[in-house]
Protein backbone atom coordinates (compact mmCIF):
# COMPACT_ATOMS: atom_id res chain seq x y z
CA UNK A 1 0.00 0.00 0.00
CA UNK A 2 1.65 3.07 -1.23
CA UNK A 3 1.06 6.51 0.14
CA UNK A 4 2.11 7.73 -3.32
CA UNK A 5 -0.60 5.87 -5.25
CA UNK A 6 -3.05 8.23 -6.96
CA UNK A 7 -6.22 9.14 -5.13
CA UNK A 8 -9.50 8.37 -6.85
CA UNK A 9 -13.12 9.39 -6.22
CA UNK A 10 -15.82 7.11 -4.87
CA UNK A 11 -17.39 7.03 -8.34
CA UNK A 12 -14.12 5.85 -9.90
CA UNK A 13 -13.59 3.29 -7.14
CA UNK A 14 -17.11 2.01 -7.71
CA UNK A 15 -16.50 1.67 -11.45
CA UNK A 16 -13.32 -0.30 -10.84
CA UNK A 17 -15.02 -2.60 -8.31
CA UNK A 18 -18.37 -2.91 -10.07
CA UNK A 19 -20.20 -1.20 -7.19
CA UNK A 20 -22.24 1.98 -6.98
CA UNK A 21 -20.85 5.15 -5.42
CA UNK A 22 -23.56 4.84 -2.79
CA UNK A 23 -22.41 1.32 -1.90
CA UNK A 24 -18.84 2.59 -1.54
CA UNK A 25 -20.05 5.29 0.87
CA UNK A 26 -22.08 2.75 2.83
CA UNK A 27 -19.07 0.44 3.18
CA UNK A 28 -17.02 3.39 4.44
CA UNK A 29 -19.67 4.40 6.98
CA UNK A 30 -19.80 0.82 8.27
CA UNK A 31 -16.03 0.82 8.63
CA UNK A 32 -15.49 -1.98 6.11
CA UNK A 33 -13.21 0.17 3.95
CA UNK A 34 -11.21 3.26 4.88
CA UNK A 35 -10.75 6.31 2.67
CA UNK A 36 -7.23 7.67 2.26
CA UNK A 37 -8.63 11.13 2.97
CA UNK A 38 -11.94 12.88 3.45
CA UNK A 39 -12.15 16.28 1.80
CA UNK A 40 -13.34 19.35 3.73
CA UNK A 41 -16.64 18.91 1.88
CA UNK A 42 -17.00 15.35 3.21
CA UNK A 43 -16.10 13.51 -0.01
CA UNK A 44 -13.94 10.43 0.18
CA UNK A 45 -10.76 9.87 -1.79
CA UNK A 46 -9.35 6.37 -2.12
CA UNK A 47 -6.23 4.43 -2.97
CA UNK A 48 -7.47 1.52 -5.04
CA UNK A 49 -4.85 -0.98 -3.86
CA UNK A 50 -5.57 -0.16 -0.21
CA UNK A 51 -9.29 -0.80 -0.69
CA UNK A 52 -8.61 -4.08 -2.50
CA UNK A 53 -6.46 -5.22 0.42
CA UNK A 54 -9.19 -4.29 2.91
CA UNK A 55 -11.86 -6.10 0.91
CA UNK A 56 -9.69 -9.21 0.62
CA UNK A 57 -9.18 -9.19 4.39
CA UNK A 58 -12.94 -8.86 4.96
CA UNK A 59 -13.65 -11.74 2.60
CA UNK A 60 -11.08 -13.93 4.36
CA UNK A 61 -12.58 -13.13 7.77
CA UNK A 62 -16.05 -14.02 6.53
CA UNK A 63 -14.82 -17.32 5.09
CA UNK A 64 -13.26 -18.22 8.44
CA UNK A 65 -16.57 -17.59 10.23
CA UNK A 66 -18.52 -19.97 8.00
mmJSON file of the N, C-alpha and C atoms, coordinates in Angstrom:
{"data_MODEL":{"atom_site":{
"group_PDB":["ATOM","ATOM","ATOM","ATOM","ATOM","ATOM","ATOM","ATOM","ATOM","ATOM","ATOM","ATOM","ATOM","ATOM","ATOM","ATOM","ATOM","ATOM","ATOM","ATOM","ATOM","ATOM","ATOM","ATOM","ATOM","ATOM","ATOM","ATOM","ATOM","ATOM","ATOM","ATOM","ATOM","ATOM","ATOM","ATOM","ATOM","ATOM","ATOM","ATOM","ATOM","ATOM","ATOM","ATOM","ATOM","ATOM","ATOM","ATOM","ATOM","ATOM","ATOM","ATOM","ATOM","ATOM","ATOM","ATOM","ATOM","ATOM","ATOM","ATOM","ATOM","ATOM","ATOM","ATOM","ATOM","ATOM","ATOM","ATOM","ATOM","ATOM","ATOM","ATOM","ATOM","ATOM","ATOM","ATOM","ATOM","ATOM","ATOM","ATOM","ATOM","ATOM","ATOM","ATOM","ATOM","ATOM","ATOM","ATOM","ATOM","ATOM","ATOM","ATOM","ATOM","ATOM","ATOM","ATOM","ATOM","ATOM","ATOM","ATOM","ATOM","ATOM","ATOM","ATOM","ATOM","ATOM","ATOM","ATOM","ATOM","ATOM","ATOM","ATOM","ATOM","ATOM","ATOM","ATOM","ATOM","ATOM","ATOM","ATOM","ATOM","ATOM","ATOM","ATOM","ATOM","ATOM","ATOM","ATOM","ATOM","ATOM","ATOM","ATOM","ATOM","ATOM","ATOM","ATOM","ATOM","ATOM","ATOM","ATOM","ATOM","ATOM","ATOM","ATOM","ATOM","ATOM","ATOM","ATOM","ATOM","ATOM","ATOM","ATOM","ATOM","ATOM","ATOM","ATOM","ATOM","ATOM","ATOM","ATOM","ATOM","ATOM","ATOM","ATOM","ATOM","ATOM","ATOM","ATOM","ATOM","ATOM","ATOM","ATOM","ATOM","ATOM","ATOM","ATOM","ATOM","ATOM","ATOM","ATOM","ATOM","ATOM","ATOM","ATOM","ATOM","ATOM","ATOM","ATOM","ATOM","ATOM","ATOM","ATOM","ATOM","ATOM","ATOM","ATOM","ATOM","ATOM"],
"id":[1,2,3,4,5,6,7,8,9,10,11,12,13,14,15,16,17,18,19,20,21,22,23,24,25,26,27,28,29,30,31,32,33,34,35,36,37,38,39,40,41,42,43,44,45,46,47,48,49,50,51,52,53,54,55,56,57,58,59,60,61,62,63,64,65,66,67,68,69,70,71,72,73,74,75,76,77,78,79,80,81,82,83,84,85,86,87,88,89,90,91,92,93,94,95,96,97,98,99,100,101,102,103,104,105,106,107,108,109,110,111,112,113,114,115,116,117,118,119,120,121,122,123,124,125,126,127,128,129,130,131,132,133,134,135,136,137,138,139,140,141,142,143,144,145,146,147,148,149,150,151,152,153,154,155,156,157,158,159,160,161,162,163,164,165,166,167,168,169,170,171,172,173,174,175,176,177,178,179,180,181,182,183,184,185,186,187,188,189,190,191,192,193,194,195,196,197,198],
"type_symbol":["N","C","C","N","C","C","N","C","C","N","C","C","N","C","C","N","C","C","N","C","C","N","C","C","N","C","C","N","C","C","N","C","C","N","C","C","N","C","C","N","C","C","N","C","C","N","C","C","N","C","C","N","C","C","N","C","C","N","C","C","N","C","C","N","C","C","N","C","C","N","C","C","N","C","C","N","C","C","N","C","C","N","C","C","N","C","C","N","C","C","N","C","C","N","C","C","N","C","C","N","C","C","N","C","C","N","C","C","N","C","C","N","C","C","N","C","C","N","C","C","N","C","C","N","C","C","N","C","C","N","C","C","N","C","C","N","C","C","N","C","C","N","C","C","N","C","C","N","C","C","N","C","C","N","C","C","N","C","C","N","C","C","N","C","C","N","C","C","N","C","C","N","C","C","N","C","C","N","C","C","N","C","C","N","C","C","N","C","C","N","C","C","N","C","C","N","C","C"],
"label_atom_id":["N","CA","C","N","CA","C","N","CA","C","N","CA","C","N","CA","C","N","CA","C","N","CA","C","N","CA","C","N","CA","C","N","CA","C","N","CA","C","N","CA","C","N","CA","C","N","CA","C","N","CA","C","N","CA","C","N","CA","C","N","CA","C","N","CA","C","N","CA","C","N","CA","C","N","CA","C","N","CA","C","N","CA","C","N","CA","C","N","CA","C","N","CA","C","N","CA","C","N","CA","C","N","CA","C","N","CA","C","N","CA","C","N","CA","C","N","CA","C","N","CA","C","N","CA","C","N","CA","C","N","CA","C","N","CA","C","N","CA","C","N","CA","C","N","CA","C","N","CA","C","N","CA","C","N","CA","C","N","CA","C","N","CA","C","N","CA","C","N","CA","C","N","CA","C","N","CA","C","N","CA","C","N","CA","C","N","CA","C","N","CA","C","N","CA","C","N","CA","C","N","CA","C","N","CA","C","N","CA","C","N","CA","C","N","CA","C","N","CA","C","N","CA","C","N","CA","C","N","CA","C"],
"label_alt_id":[null,null,null,null,null,null,null,null,null,null,null,null,null,null,null,null,null,null,null,null,null,null,null,null,null,null,null,null,null,null,null,null,null,null,null,null,null,null,null,null,null,null,null,null,null,null,null,null,null,null,null,null,null,null,null,null,null,null,null,null,null,null,null,null,null,null,null,null,null,null,null,null,null,null,null,null,null,null,null,null,null,null,null,null,null,null,null,null,null,null,null,null,null,null,null,null,null,null,null,null,null,null,null,null,null,null,null,null,null,null,null,null,null,null,null,null,null,null,null,null,null,null,null,null,null,null,null,null,null,null,null,null,null,null,null,null,null,null,null,null,null,null,null,null,null,null,null,null,null,null,null,null,null,null,null,null,null,null,null,null,null,null,null,null,null,null,null,null,null,null,null,null,null,null,null,null,null,null,null,null,null,null,null,null,null,null,null,null,null,null,null,null,null,null,null,null,null,null],
"label_comp_id":["UNK","UNK","UNK","UNK","UNK","UNK","UNK","UNK","UNK","UNK","UNK","UNK","UNK","UNK","UNK","UNK","UNK","UNK","UNK","UNK","UNK","UNK","UNK","UNK","UNK","UNK","UNK","UNK","UNK","UNK","UNK","UNK","UNK","UNK","UNK","UNK","UNK","UNK","UNK","UNK","UNK","UNK","UNK","UNK","UNK","UNK","UNK","UNK","UNK","UNK","UNK","UNK","UNK","UNK","UNK","UNK","UNK","UNK","UNK","UNK","UNK","UNK","UNK","UNK","UNK","UNK","UNK","UNK","UNK","UNK","UNK","UNK","UNK","UNK","UNK","UNK","UNK","UNK","UNK","UNK","UNK","UNK","UNK","UNK","UNK","UNK","UNK","UNK","UNK","UNK","UNK","UNK","UNK","UNK","UNK","UNK","UNK","UNK","UNK","UNK","UNK","UNK","UNK","UNK","UNK","UNK","UNK","UNK","UNK","UNK","UNK","UNK","UNK","UNK","UNK","UNK","UNK","UNK","UNK","UNK","UNK","UNK","UNK","UNK","UNK","UNK","UNK","UNK","UNK","UNK","UNK","UNK","UNK","UNK","UNK","UNK","UNK","UNK","UNK","UNK","UNK","UNK","UNK","UNK","UNK","UNK","UNK","UNK","UNK","UNK","UNK","UNK","UNK","UNK","UNK","UNK","UNK","UNK","UNK","UNK","UNK","UNK","UNK","UNK","UNK","UNK","UNK","UNK","UNK","UNK","UNK","UNK","UNK","UNK","UNK","UNK","UNK","UNK","UNK","UNK","UNK","UNK","UNK","UNK","UNK","UNK","UNK","UNK","UNK","UNK","UNK","UNK","UNK","UNK","UNK","UNK","UNK","UNK"],
"label_asym_id":["A","A","A","A","A","A","A","A","A","A","A","A","A","A","A","A","A","A","A","A","A","A","A","A","A","A","A","A","A","A","A","A","A","A","A","A","A","A","A","A","A","A","A","A","A","A","A","A","A","A","A","A","A","A","A","A","A","A","A","A","A","A","A","A","A","A","A","A","A","A","A","A","A","A","A","A","A","A","A","A","A","A","A","A","A","A","A","A","A","A","A","A","A","A","A","A","A","A","A","A","A","A","A","A","A","A","A","A","A","A","A","A","A","A","A","A","A","A","A","A","A","A","A","A","A","A","A","A","A","A","A","A","A","A","A","A","A","A","A","A","A","A","A","A","A","A","A","A","A","A","A","A","A","A","A","A","A","A","A","A","A","A","A","A","A","A","A","A","A","A","A","A","A","A","A","A","A","A","A","A","A","A","A","A","A","A","A","A","A","A","A","A","A","A","A","A","A","A"],
"label_entity_id":["1","1","1","1","1","1","1","1","1","1","1","1","1","1","1","1","1","1","1","1","1","1","1","1","1","1","1","1","1","1","1","1","1","1","1","1","1","1","1","1","1","1","1","1","1","1","1","1","1","1","1","1","1","1","1","1","1","1","1","1","1","1","1","1","1","1","1","1","1","1","1","1","1","1","1","1","1","1","1","1","1","1","1","1","1","1","1","1","1","1","1","1","1","1","1","1","1","1","1","1","1","1","1","1","1","1","1","1","1","1","1","1","1","1","1","1","1","1","1","1","1","1","1","1","1","1","1","1","1","1","1","1","1","1","1","1","1","1","1","1","1","1","1","1","1","1","1","1","1","1","1","1","1","1","1","1","1","1","1","1","1","1","1","1","1","1","1","1","1","1","1","1","1","1","1","1","1","1","1","1","1","1","1","1","1","1","1","1","1","1","1","1","1","1","1","1","1","1"],
"label_seq_id":[1,1,1,2,2,2,3,3,3,4,4,4,5,5,5,6,6,6,7,7,7,8,8,8,9,9,9,10,10,10,11,11,11,12,12,12,13,13,13,14,14,14,15,15,15,16,16,16,17,17,17,18,18,18,19,19,19,20,20,20,21,21,21,22,22,22,23,23,23,24,24,24,25,25,25,26,26,26,27,27,27,28,28,28,29,29,29,30,30,30,31,31,31,32,32,32,33,33,33,34,34,34,35,35,35,36,36,36,37,37,37,38,38,38,39,39,39,40,40,40,41,41,41,42,42,42,43,43,43,44,44,44,45,45,45,46,46,46,47,47,47,48,48,48,49,49,49,50,50,50,51,51,51,52,52,52,53,53,53,54,54,54,55,55,55,56,56,56,57,57,57,58,58,58,59,59,59,60,60,60,61,61,61,62,62,62,63,63,63,64,64,64,65,65,65,66,66,66],
"pdbx_PDB_ins_code":[null,null,null,null,null,null,null,null,null,null,null,null,null,null,null,null,null,null,null,null,null,null,null,null,null,null,null,null,null,null,null,null,null,null,null,null,null,null,null,null,null,null,null,null,null,null,null,null,null,null,null,null,null,null,null,null,null,null,null,null,null,null,null,null,null,null,null,null,null,null,null,null,null,null,null,null,null,null,null,null,null,null,null,null,null,null,null,null,null,null,null,null,null,null,null,null,null,null,null,null,null,null,null,null,null,null,null,null,null,null,null,null,null,null,null,null,null,null,null,null,null,null,null,null,null,null,null,null,null,null,null,null,null,null,null,null,null,null,null,null,null,null,null,null,null,null,null,null,null,null,null,null,null,null,null,null,null,null,null,null,null,null,null,null,null,null,null,null,null,null,null,null,null,null,null,null,null,null,null,null,null,null,null,null,null,null,null,null,null,null,null,null,null,null,null,null,null,null],
"Cartn_x":[0.829,0.0,0.879,0.756,1.653,0.965,1.609,1.059,1.185,1.915,2.111,1.184,0.357,-0.602,-1.608,-2.103,-3.049,-4.357,-4.93,-6.223,-7.323,-8.377,-9.504,-10.787,-11.818,-13.118,-13.89,-14.952,-15.816,-16.45,-16.803,-17.391,-16.399,-15.143,-14.124,-13.857,-13.785,-13.593,-14.737,-15.948,-17.11,-17.036,-16.64,-16.5,-15.478,-14.372,-13.325,-13.754,-14.585,-15.019,-16.365,-17.053,-18.374,-19.444,-19.251,-20.197,-20.644,-21.774,-22.235,-21.467,-21.476,-20.852,-21.526,-22.818,-23.558,-23.114,-22.883,-22.408,-21.028,-20.177,-18.843,-18.98,-19.845,-20.045,-20.604,-21.518,-22.084,-21.0,-20.161,-19.072,-18.145,-17.884,-17.019,-17.683,-18.96,-19.667,-19.733,-19.781,-19.799,-18.406,-17.387,-16.026,-15.391,-16.019,-15.485,-14.312,-14.322,-13.205,-12.898,-11.657,-11.208,-10.689,-11.261,-10.75,-9.351,-8.563,-7.232,-7.377,-8.334,-8.633,-10.122,-10.604,-11.939,-11.747,-12.318,-12.146,-12.894,-12.593,-13.342,-14.847,-15.224,-16.639,-17.261,-16.482,-17.001,-16.922,-16.242,-16.103,-14.884,-15.026,-13.942,-13.013,-11.749,-10.757,-10.065,-9.787,-9.349,-8.054,-7.343,-6.233,-6.733,-6.856,-7.468,-6.834,-5.524,-4.845,-5.137,-5.253,-5.572,-6.964,-7.918,-9.288,-9.341,-8.648,-8.609,-8.079,-7.02,-6.456,-7.469,-8.179,-9.186,-10.32,-10.755,-11.856,-11.428,-10.192,-9.686,-9.661,-9.229,-9.181,-10.588,-11.552,-12.937,-13.46,-13.186,-13.648,-13.032,-11.758,-11.079,-11.682,-11.968,-12.582,-13.957,-14.709,-16.047,-15.958,-14.992,-14.816,-14.478,-13.661,-13.263,-14.441,-15.414,-16.571,-17.598,-17.515,-18.516,-18.204],
"Cartn_y":[-1.169,0.0,1.24,1.949,3.073,4.399,5.184,6.509,7.404,6.945,7.732,7.313,6.3,5.873,7.002,7.137,8.228,8.051,9.16,9.144,9.173,8.406,8.373,8.679,9.071,9.391,8.11,8.257,7.113,6.577,7.474,7.03,6.18,6.609,5.846,4.523,4.53,3.286,2.324,2.842,2.013,1.404,2.197,1.674,0.537,0.73,-0.301,-1.582,-1.437,-2.596,-3.167,-2.466,-2.911,-2.645,-1.592,-1.2,0.234,0.604,1.983,2.884,4.172,5.15,5.105,4.912,4.844,3.638,2.512,1.323,1.576,2.246,2.591,3.432,4.435,5.293,4.499,3.588,2.755,1.883,1.259,0.44,1.275,2.504,3.387,3.724,4.04,4.396,3.225,2.016,0.823,0.434,1.1,0.817,-0.363,-0.827,-1.978,-1.584,-0.359,0.171,1.574,1.993,3.255,4.178,5.378,6.31,6.798,7.11,7.672,9.053,9.815,11.129,11.407,12.33,12.882,14.371,14.873,16.284,17.156,18.456,19.348,19.318,19.003,18.906,17.56,16.64,15.345,14.255,14.522,13.506,12.639,11.369,10.427,10.382,10.156,9.872,8.582,7.742,6.373,6.049,5.087,4.434,3.033,2.762,1.518,0.281,0.201,-0.982,-1.169,-0.067,-0.165,-0.755,-0.292,-0.8,-2.282,-2.652,-4.075,-4.927,-4.476,-5.222,-5.335,-4.249,-4.287,-5.249,-5.223,-6.097,-7.567,-7.832,-9.214,-9.7,-8.838,-9.19,-9.473,-8.634,-8.861,-10.194,-10.481,-11.742,-12.935,-12.839,-13.928,-14.124,-13.039,-13.131,-13.775,-13.424,-14.016,-15.504,-15.893,-17.316,-18.109,-17.533,-18.218,-18.409,-17.497,-17.589,-18.616,-19.032,-19.97,-21.392],
"Cartn_z":[0.0,0.0,0.0,-1.054,-1.231,-0.939,-0.125,0.141,-1.078,-2.105,-3.317,-4.452,-4.23,-5.248,-5.469,-6.69,-6.961,-6.195,-5.806,-5.132,-6.178,-5.931,-6.85,-6.089,-6.823,-6.22,-5.908,-5.167,-4.875,-6.153,-7.069,-8.339,-9.129,-9.189,-9.9,-9.196,-7.887,-7.142,-7.428,-7.409,-7.713,-9.1,-10.088,-11.448,-11.495,-10.827,-10.839,-10.127,-9.097,-8.31,-8.756,-9.644,-10.067,-9.023,-8.238,-7.194,-7.435,-6.849,-6.977,-6.019,-6.306,-5.424,-4.056,-4.053,-2.794,-1.953,-2.601,-1.897,-1.301,-2.053,-1.542,-0.273,-0.31,0.867,2.046,1.774,2.83,3.471,2.653,3.185,4.068,3.65,4.441,5.777,5.751,6.983,7.951,7.417,8.268,8.747,8.216,8.631,7.922,6.843,6.11,5.238,4.725,3.948,4.473,4.307,4.88,3.787,3.673,2.666,3.034,2.019,2.262,2.892,2.389,2.97,2.816,3.614,3.449,3.213,2.137,1.798,2.797,2.845,3.735,3.462,2.239,1.884,2.202,2.802,3.213,2.156,1.036,-0.005,0.281,-0.048,0.176,-1.036,-0.762,-1.795,-1.386,-2.368,-2.12,-2.831,-2.28,-2.972,-3.296,-4.572,-5.042,-4.417,-4.413,-3.863,-2.377,-1.64,-0.21,-0.007,-0.815,-0.691,-1.069,-2.127,-2.499,-1.356,-0.713,0.418,1.556,1.847,2.915,2.571,1.316,0.907,0.915,0.55,0.622,2.07,2.967,4.388,4.919,4.546,4.963,4.454,3.187,2.601,3.327,3.637,4.357,5.747,6.441,7.772,7.696,6.682,6.53,6.217,5.39,5.087,6.349,7.216,8.442,9.387,9.351,10.232,9.769,8.518,7.998,8.362],
"occupancy":[1.0,1.0,1.0,1.0,1.0,1.0,1.0,1.0,1.0,1.0,1.0,1.0,1.0,1.0,1.0,1.0,1.0,1.0,1.0,1.0,1.0,1.0,1.0,1.0,1.0,1.0,1.0,1.0,1.0,1.0,1.0,1.0,1.0,1.0,1.0,1.0,1.0,1.0,1.0,1.0,1.0,1.0,1.0,1.0,1.0,1.0,1.0,1.0,1.0,1.0,1.0,1.0,1.0,1.0,1.0,1.0,1.0,1.0,1.0,1.0,1.0,1.0,1.0,1.0,1.0,1.0,1.0,1.0,1.0,1.0,1.0,1.0,1.0,1.0,1.0,1.0,1.0,1.0,1.0,1.0,1.0,1.0,1.0,1.0,1.0,1.0,1.0,1.0,1.0,1.0,1.0,1.0,1.0,1.0,1.0,1.0,1.0,1.0,1.0,1.0,1.0,1.0,1.0,1.0,1.0,1.0,1.0,1.0,1.0,1.0,1.0,1.0,1.0,1.0,1.0,1.0,1.0,1.0,1.0,1.0,1.0,1.0,1.0,1.0,1.0,1.0,1.0,1.0,1.0,1.0,1.0,1.0,1.0,1.0,1.0,1.0,1.0,1.0,1.0,1.0,1.0,1.0,1.0,1.0,1.0,1.0,1.0,1.0,1.0,1.0,1.0,1.0,1.0,1.0,1.0,1.0,1.0,1.0,1.0,1.0,1.0,1.0,1.0,1.0,1.0,1.0,1.0,1.0,1.0,1.0,1.0,1.0,1.0,1.0,1.0,1.0,1.0,1.0,1.0,1.0,1.0,1.0,1.0,1.0,1.0,1.0,1.0,1.0,1.0,1.0,1.0,1.0,1.0,1.0,1.0,1.0,1.0,1.0],
"B_iso_or_equiv":[0.0,0.0,0.0,0.0,0.0,0.0,0.0,0.0,0.0,0.0,0.0,0.0,0.0,0.0,0.0,0.0,0.0,0.0,0.0,0.0,0.0,0.0,0.0,0.0,0.0,0.0,0.0,0.0,0.0,0.0,0.0,0.0,0.0,0.0,0.0,0.0,0.0,0.0,0.0,0.0,0.0,0.0,0.0,0.0,0.0,0.0,0.0,0.0,0.0,0.0,0.0,0.0,0.0,0.0,0.0,0.0,0.0,0.0,0.0,0.0,0.0,0.0,0.0,0.0,0.0,0.0,0.0,0.0,0.0,0.0,0.0,0.0,0.0,0.0,0.0,0.0,0.0,0.0,0.0,0.0,0.0,0.0,0.0,0.0,0.0,0.0,0.0,0.0,0.0,0.0,0.0,0.0,0.0,0.0,0.0,0.0,0.0,0.0,0.0,0.0,0.0,0.0,0.0,0.0,0.0,0.0,0.0,0.0,0.0,0.0,0.0,0.0,0.0,0.0,0.0,0.0,0.0,0.0,0.0,0.0,0.0,0.0,0.0,0.0,0.0,0.0,0.0,0.0,0.0,0.0,0.0,0.0,0.0,0.0,0.0,0.0,0.0,0.0,0.0,0.0,0.0,0.0,0.0,0.0,0.0,0.0,0.0,0.0,0.0,0.0,0.0,0.0,0.0,0.0,0.0,0.0,0.0,0.0,0.0,0.0,0.0,0.0,0.0,0.0,0.0,0.0,0.0,0.0,0.0,0.0,0.0,0.0,0.0,0.0,0.0,0.0,0.0,0.0,0.0,0.0,0.0,0.0,0.0,0.0,0.0,0.0,0.0,0.0,0.0,0.0,0.0,0.0,0.0,0.0,0.0,0.0,0.0,0.0],
"pdbx_formal_charge":[null,null,null,null,null,null,null,null,null,null,null,null,null,null,null,null,null,null,null,null,null,null,null,null,null,null,null,null,null,null,null,null,null,null,null,null,null,null,null,null,null,null,null,null,null,null,null,null,null,null,null,null,null,null,null,null,null,null,null,null,null,null,null,null,null,null,null,null,null,null,null,null,null,null,null,null,null,null,null,null,null,null,null,null,null,null,null,null,null,null,null,null,null,null,null,null,null,null,null,null,null,null,null,null,null,null,null,null,null,null,null,null,null,null,null,null,null,null,null,null,null,null,null,null,null,null,null,null,null,null,null,null,null,null,null,null,null,null,null,null,null,null,null,null,null,null,null,null,null,null,null,null,null,null,null,null,null,null,null,null,null,null,null,null,null,null,null,null,null,null,null,null,null,null,null,null,null,null,null,null,null,null,null,null,null,null,null,null,null,null,null,null,null,null,null,null,null,null],
"auth_seq_id":[1,1,1,2,2,2,3,3,3,4,4,4,5,5,5,6,6,6,7,7,7,8,8,8,9,9,9,10,10,10,11,11,11,12,12,12,13,13,13,14,14,14,15,15,15,16,16,16,17,17,17,18,18,18,19,19,19,20,20,20,21,21,21,22,22,22,23,23,23,24,24,24,25,25,25,26,26,26,27,27,27,28,28,28,29,29,29,30,30,30,31,31,31,32,32,32,33,33,33,34,34,34,35,35,35,36,36,36,37,37,37,38,38,38,39,39,39,40,40,40,41,41,41,42,42,42,43,43,43,44,44,44,45,45,45,46,46,46,47,47,47,48,48,48,49,49,49,50,50,50,51,51,51,52,52,52,53,53,53,54,54,54,55,55,55,56,56,56,57,57,57,58,58,58,59,59,59,60,60,60,61,61,61,62,62,62,63,63,63,64,64,64,65,65,65,66,66,66],
"auth_comp_id":["UNK","UNK","UNK","UNK","UNK","UNK","UNK","UNK","UNK","UNK","UNK","UNK","UNK","UNK","UNK","UNK","UNK","UNK","UNK","UNK","UNK","UNK","UNK","UNK","UNK","UNK","UNK","UNK","UNK","UNK","UNK","UNK","UNK","UNK","UNK","UNK","UNK","UNK","UNK","UNK","UNK","UNK","UNK","UNK","UNK","UNK","UNK","UNK","UNK","UNK","UNK","UNK","UNK","UNK","UNK","UNK","UNK","UNK","UNK","UNK","UNK","UNK","UNK","UNK","UNK","UNK","UNK","UNK","UNK","UNK","UNK","UNK","UNK","UNK","UNK","UNK","UNK","UNK","UNK","UNK","UNK","UNK","UNK","UNK","UNK","UNK","UNK","UNK","UNK","UNK","UNK","UNK","UNK","UNK","UNK","UNK","UNK","UNK","UNK","UNK","UNK","UNK","UNK","UNK","UNK","UNK","UNK","UNK","UNK","UNK","UNK","UNK","UNK","UNK","UNK","UNK","UNK","UNK","UNK","UNK","UNK","UNK","UNK","UNK","UNK","UNK","UNK","UNK","UNK","UNK","UNK","UNK","UNK","UNK","UNK","UNK","UNK","UNK","UNK","UNK","UNK","UNK","UNK","UNK","UNK","UNK","UNK","UNK","UNK","UNK","UNK","UNK","UNK","UNK","UNK","UNK","UNK","UNK","UNK","UNK","UNK","UNK","UNK","UNK","UNK","UNK","UNK","UNK","UNK","UNK","UNK","UNK","UNK","UNK","UNK","UNK","UNK","UNK","UNK","UNK","UNK","UNK","UNK","UNK","UNK","UNK","UNK","UNK","UNK","UNK","UNK","UNK","UNK","UNK","UNK","UNK","UNK","UNK"],
"auth_asym_id":["A","A","A","A","A","A","A","A","A","A","A","A","A","A","A","A","A","A","A","A","A","A","A","A","A","A","A","A","A","A","A","A","A","A","A","A","A","A","A","A","A","A","A","A","A","A","A","A","A","A","A","A","A","A","A","A","A","A","A","A","A","A","A","A","A","A","A","A","A","A","A","A","A","A","A","A","A","A","A","A","A","A","A","A","A","A","A","A","A","A","A","A","A","A","A","A","A","A","A","A","A","A","A","A","A","A","A","A","A","A","A","A","A","A","A","A","A","A","A","A","A","A","A","A","A","A","A","A","A","A","A","A","A","A","A","A","A","A","A","A","A","A","A","A","A","A","A","A","A","A","A","A","A","A","A","A","A","A","A","A","A","A","A","A","A","A","A","A","A","A","A","A","A","A","A","A","A","A","A","A","A","A","A","A","A","A","A","A","A","A","A","A","A","A","A","A","A","A"],
"auth_atom_id":["N","CA","C","N","CA","C","N","CA","C","N","CA","C","N","CA","C","N","CA","C","N","CA","C","N","CA","C","N","CA","C","N","CA","C","N","CA","C","N","CA","C","N","CA","C","N","CA","C","N","CA","C","N","CA","C","N","CA","C","N","CA","C","N","CA","C","N","CA","C","N","CA","C","N","CA","C","N","CA","C","N","CA","C","N","CA","C","N","CA","C","N","CA","C","N","CA","C","N","CA","C","N","CA","C","N","CA","C","N","CA","C","N","CA","C","N","CA","C","N","CA","C","N","CA","C","N","CA","C","N","CA","C","N","CA","C","N","CA","C","N","CA","C","N","CA","C","N","CA","C","N","CA","C","N","CA","C","N","CA","C","N","CA","C","N","CA","C","N","CA","C","N","CA","C","N","CA","C","N","CA","C","N","CA","C","N","CA","C","N","CA","C","N","CA","C","N","CA","C","N","CA","C","N","CA","C","N","CA","C","N","CA","C","N","CA","C","N","CA","C","N","CA","C","N","CA","C","N","CA","C"],
"pdbx_PDB_model_num":[1,1,1,1,1,1,1,1,1,1,1,1,1,1,1,1,1,1,1,1,1,1,1,1,1,1,1,1,1,1,1,1,1,1,1,1,1,1,1,1,1,1,1,1,1,1,1,1,1,1,1,1,1,1,1,1,1,1,1,1,1,1,1,1,1,1,1,1,1,1,1,1,1,1,1,1,1,1,1,1,1,1,1,1,1,1,1,1,1,1,1,1,1,1,1,1,1,1,1,1,1,1,1,1,1,1,1,1,1,1,1,1,1,1,1,1,1,1,1,1,1,1,1,1,1,1,1,1,1,1,1,1,1,1,1,1,1,1,1,1,1,1,1,1,1,1,1,1,1,1,1,1,1,1,1,1,1,1,1,1,1,1,1,1,1,1,1,1,1,1,1,1,1,1,1,1,1,1,1,1,1,1,1,1,1,1,1,1,1,1,1,1,1,1,1,1,1,1]
}}}
